[in-house]
Amino acid sequence: MTAFQQSSTTQRESGQEHRAATFKITQLIWLLLGLLEGLLGLRFIFKLIAVNAANPFAVLLYKVTDFFVAPFASLAKPPAAGGMVLEISTLLAMIVYFLIGWALERIVYVLFYRPRGSMSVRQTTVTENVPQQPAISASQTTVTERTNSTTTDPHLP
């Protein structure tokens, strides 16, 4: 007689898809915030070292970041010397946008994150005994299913 055994295990955790979506949204917020902070940082450096304002890249950078710096432009007059400008308004914009991005990420996390819940594990084992020579008797098949459900502590990793 030849023995054949097949085993499969299925694991399902409640809320796993929801946590994955929340993670992706928070990562997208950090990505966009990082891009904005990087652009504003480049603007600050370009103004500080007096980059040629007629350069196409500098023109593009200033046009894109003007929208984000405009609310802070009139807060303080930037000190300038020899074409170099210390744009305090850009530094303020970077700080404010960082705080807004961080608060938005925390709000998304608090509102939509679901802690780990119960986990169900289903294991199916199929055992089949097949005779080696053709015979009149049929093969013997045994199916065993076992389902475990465990609850994990949400405070443990």
C-alpha positions, 0 to 999 in steps of 0.5 A: 500500500502506498500512503499519500499525505497532503497538509495545508494551513490557513492563517487569518488575522482579523483587521490585518487588511485595515492595518495595512491600509492605515500603514500605507496612508501614513507612509504616503503622508510622510512621503509627501511631507518629505518631498515638500520639506526637501523642496523648501530646504533647497529653496532656503539653500539656493537663496542663502548661497545666491544661486543664479535666479535665471537658471531654469531649475532655480526658476522652477523651484521658486515657482513651485515653492512660492505657493507654500512660502506665501503665507509666511512671507510677510512675517519677517523681513529677510536679511540680505547681503550681496545677493544672499538672502536668509529667508526666515519665512522658508524656515518658518514654513518648514516648521509649520508644515512639518507640524501639520504633516505630523499631526495629520499622520497621527490623526489618521493613525489614531482614527483608523488603526485597529490593534491586533485581534484574534487569529484563527488558524485552520489546518487540513490534513488529507491522508490517502492509502492507495493499494499498489496493485489494482484490486476490487477494494477502494482506496481509503481516504482520511480527512482531518481538520483542526481549527485553532483560534487564539487572541493575542495581547494588543500590547505585545509585539 
